Amino acid sequence: MAAGEPRTFGLHLPDYPWDAMAPYQDIAAQHPGGMVNLSIGTPVDPTPELIQAALAAAADAHGYPTTHGTPALREAISAWFARRRGVPGLDPKDILPTVGSKELVAWLPLLLGLGEGDVVVRPAVAYPTYDVGAHLAGATAVASDSLADLPEEVRARVRLVWINSPGNPTGEVLDVDGLRAIVDDARSLGAVVASDECYGELGWGPWDPAEGGEPVPSILDPRVSGGSHELLLAVYSLSKQSNLAGYRAAFTAGDPAIVASLVNSRKHAGMIVPYPVQEAMRVALGDDAHVAGQKDLYRRRRALLVPALEDAGFTIRGSAAGLYLWASNGKPTWDTIGWLAGLGILAGPGTFYGDAGEGFIRVALTGSDERIEAAVARLAATAR
């Protein structure tokens, strides 16, 4: 900074990508039938009554909540891991509630003590907050689906590897062998593997237990971890499975030493999940019925959108799990976004998820039945 120049304050981060959608939103909003917003995966269905009741019952929260989470909450999370994720015997002390999963993604590199010279690896097509987290810590983000493909000079500096399975936006699922290969390679480098598993309950076809498939595996599954959680963290959010996006209800679990360090750092920083939300989480994780009911809604919506997009000239790639369809019609991403906006449909640009997303769009299943049906009708009209 030159002498006499005014000092500027603030973090030097990229512009928030979704702000670029404003003109397309304006176009879509002018459609006579109203806009169908399938761009952001925010739940549109009600938060289940039993969860709302738990939040209200805990509203007399006059004291400070515990950063580590109540013992009852951590025991509920441990039981959920055993029942739903194939991870038995998880010690409740190795669990930590977080203020949604996005804040953990953004701050984990810093809280792990990463900095200049360290490398954070994330999938080639990925949620942009993985890169933001590396930037906040002063580390370097590298996009790759395989550690083996990295130059030796880069491999030597890898300290954190992000896995996202099921993936956002691609919906791809890593099986046990795929997860174990990444874990083994990362451990050989002394790197932490953080697995963002927030779509883990939303598998389709071969990953849908309700239709004869198998559950999406967790990184803490003994078949993956080898029975040790050393250098492993699983990250999960209730936003998708329980319509709790507005509660900011999530948690991480895994390596005892890392979790203990995160608890201590977060105590100092005041990163605490409010007690009423902790109680809502506890109740939500003990009830599987509402999760199955919500998944049924998404299953039906997906069954409508897939053929509608295909009949309109799109090819669906991946999309084996999660709340999105990763689609391409062979045209540049922003041309397709503009064409859909003209139909009153807002989709997510694939380019928001890295250069490898060019040519793709992300279509969310998070529309009401009425809005999904409207989108299907508009797409069908173009296919005639």
N, C-alpha and C positions, 0 to 999 in steps of 0.2 A: 504494500500500500504506500503510495507516494505521500510525502509530507504535506499536510494541509487537507488531504482528502477526508471526507467524512467517513467514519467507521460504520460499516453495515453489520447488522445482526441477523441471526437466523441460520437455519441449516440449509445448505445448498443441495437440495434434493430435486430430482426431475419433477416436472409438472405432473399433477395427478392425472393419470391417463383418461379416466372417465369424463373429465371436463371436456374432452374433445368430442363427446357425443352430443353436446348441446344442440348444434344445428340439425342433427338427424332426429333428435327428439322433437324439435319444433315441427319438422316435416311430418313425422309420424302422428303427432297430435292433431294435425289438420284432417286426418282421415275421417270421413263421415261416420264411420262406425266406432270411432275412438281408437286410441293407441293400444296395442298389445305389447307390453314391455316384457320381453324375454331376454333382456340383456344382463341383468344382475341377478344372482341367485339368492335373493332375499325371500324368505318364506312369506306366503300370502294367506295361509290358513291359520285359524285361531290357535293360540297357545292352549294346550289341554287344561281343562278345568281343575284337575287334581294338582297341577303344577301352580296354577294361579292361586289356588287355595293355600298351598304350602307357603307361597311367597307372602300372602296376606297374613297368615298365622304367625309368621316370624317378623312382622312389621315393627313390633316393639323392640327395636334393635338399638338401645340407648348406649351400649358399650362398644368399644372398638372390636371389630372382628379379628380372628386370628389369620395371619398370613398363610400359615401352613394348612389352613382348613380345619374344620372341626373333625375330631376323631370319627364321628358318625358319618360324615361325608366321605372321608378317605376310606372307611370300611365299605361304604356303598360302592365306591369306585372300584375297590379291589374285588368285590363280589361281582360287579358288572364285567370286569376283565375276565374273570373265570368263566362266567356264564355265557358271555356274548363274543369274546375275542380269543378264546382258547389259551388264556394266560392264567394258570392256577397259582395260588400261593403268593400273590404279589403283596409284599409287606406294605401296609398303609403308610408307614413313614417315608416310603419312596414315591409318594404321590403328592402333587402340588396343584391346587386349583389356580386358574389364571383368569384374567379379565378378558375373556374371549381368547381365541387362539391367535388372532392376527397380532395382538400386542406381543405375544411370546415369540412369534415368527420374527417380528421386527427387532426385538431387543435381545434375542438369544445370543447372537454372536458377541455383543457387547458384554452380556452377563457371563459368558464363558471366558471373558478376558482376551478375546481375539483383537487383533489390531493390524498395523501396517506390516505387510509381508505375508500375512496369513491368507489362505485361500478358502473360500466357501464354495462348495460345488452344489449346483442345483440342476434340476432336469432341463433338457434343451428347450422344451415348451413348458412354461411354468408361471405360477402365480407371481406377480412382480414384487411382492413384499419380501421374497427371499433375497433379491438383489438389494432392496432398500436396507434390510438388516445388515448386510455386509458393509454397505456404504456408511451406515451409522457408526459402525465399529472401526472404520478405517481399513477394513480388510478388502480383498479382491474377490468379486463374484465371478465364477466360471460356469458356463452352461455346458453340461455334458451328461449323457445318460450312462456313461461307463467310465469308471476311474481308470480302467486299463487303457483307454484311448488318450489319456493325458500325457503330455511330455514329462519325462522324469523330473525335470526342474520344477514343474508345477505340482506333480504328485508329492514331492518332498515337502511342499508347503501347505498341503491340505490339512485343515484342522476341523472342519465341519462339513458333513455331507447331508444335504436335504433329500429325503425321499418323500414323494407324494403319491400314495397309492391307497385308494383310487385317485387318479390324477385330476387336477383342475388345470386346464380345461379339457384334456383329452379323454378322460374317463378310462384310461388304461390301468390295468391291475397287474401288479407284480406277484407272481406265485411264490411259494415257499422257496423254491430253488433260486429264483431271481433275487429275492430279498437276502437270502443267505450268502449269495455270491458278493453282493455289495457290502454286507456286514463283514465278511471275512477279509475283503480287500481293504476296507476302511480301517479295520482293527490292525492290519499289518502296517498301516501308516500311523497308528496312534491317533486316528481322527474319530470324533464323535459322529454318530449317525442319528439324526433327528428325523423321525417318520411322521409326517403330517397325514393323519388317518381319519380326518373329519367326515369323509364320505363312506366309512367302513361298513355302515349298515345298509348302504344303498347299492348293493350289487344286483346285476340283471343277468338273466340267462344262466350260464354256468356258474355265476357268482351269486345266485339268488336261492338261498335254502328253501324258501317257500315254494319254489318250482323245481325242486330236486337238485339244485346246485350246491356248492360248498361255500362256507363263509369266506369273505375276504380275509387273508391272514394279516396278523399284526407283527410288527418287528419284535415284540416281546414274546411271541409264540416260541416255546422251547425248540420247535423244529427249525426255527430261524436263529434264535439266540444261542443255541447250544446249552441252554440252562443257566446262562449268566447274562445279566443285564449290563455288564460293564461296557461303557462307552455308548450305550443305547438310550434313546428317549423316544417314547411314543407321545404324540400330541393329538388331543381329541377335543371336539366341540359339540355341544348339544344344540347349536343353532339349527342344524339341518334335520337331525332326527326328531327333535322335539319342538320345533318352531320357537326357539328361544334366542333368536338373533338379538332381540332387544334387551335380553337379560345380561349379555356378555358372559356366558357360562361355559367354561372350558377347563381343561386340566392337562398336565403332563405327568409322566411316570417313567421310571427306569433306573438308571445307574444311581445307587445310593449316595455316592460322594457328590455327584453332580447335582442331584436334587437337593441335598443338604446345603450346598453352596448357593443354589438358586433361592432357597428359602431365606438364607441369611441376607443375601443381597437385596431381595425384595422387601424384607423387613426394613432395611435402611432406607429404601426408596419409596416406601408406602404403596407398593403395588399389591393391593388387597382386594379380594372378591368380597362384596358386601354380604353380611350374614344372611339377610333374607334370600339372596340369590344362592348362597351355599345350601340353604334348606330346600329351595326349589330344585336345585341340582340333585340333592339326596333323594328326594321323592321321585323325580323323573327317572333316575337311573335304576330305581327299584320296580319300575312298571314297564314291561315290554309290550303291553297291548296297544298303547297309544303309538308306539314306534311302528308296529306292524300296520296299524290303521293308516298312518300317514304315508307309509311306503306304498300301500295299496293305491292311494290317490295318485302318487307319482307314477306308479306302474301304468295306470290307465291313461294318464296324460302322455306318457312316453309312447304308448301303443298307438295313440292318435297322431303324434307329431312325426314319428319316424317315417311312416309311409307317405305322409303329406309332403315332407321335404324331399323324399326320394322321387315322388311323382313330379315334383317341381324342378327336377334336374340336379338335385344334390346327392352327393355320396357321403354316407356317414362313416367316419373313421373312429377306431377305438370305441369309446362310449359304452364300455362294458359295465360301467358302474358310475355312480354319482348323479348329479342333478342337471347334467348338460349333455347336449349332442354336439359333437365336434364335426362340422360339416363343410364341404367345399363343392362349389359348382364349376370349378375350373377358372374362375375369374378373380381379379385382384380383390383383396379383402374389402377395401373401402368402396369399390364399385358395388359389391354385393350388399354392403350395409346400406348404401343409398337406395338400391333397388327395393330392398325390404322396407325401408322407411317409407317409400312411396306407397307400399301396401298397408302402411300403418303398423308395421311390425318392427320392433327394435330388438336387434341382436347384438352380441358382443363381438368386437373385432378381434380376430386371431392375432393380429400384430401386437396387441397389448401384452401378449404372453411370450414375446421374444421374436427374433427374426424368423425362426422356423415356423411361426404361426401365419406367415403371409399366405394368402389364398384361402384361409379358413375363417369360419365364423363359429361362435359359441352360442348355442340356443338353449336357454334355461327352461327347465320343466316347471319353474315356479310362477305359473300363472293360474288363476282360478279356472275351474272347468269351463266357465262361460268364455273367458278370454282365450283359452287354448282352442276351444271350438271355433272361435272367430278367426284365429290365425289359420287353422286348418282349412276353413272355408275360403279364405283369401288366397291361400297357396293353391288350392284346388282350382280356383278360377283361372290361374295363370297356366295350369297344366292342360287346359282344354284345347 
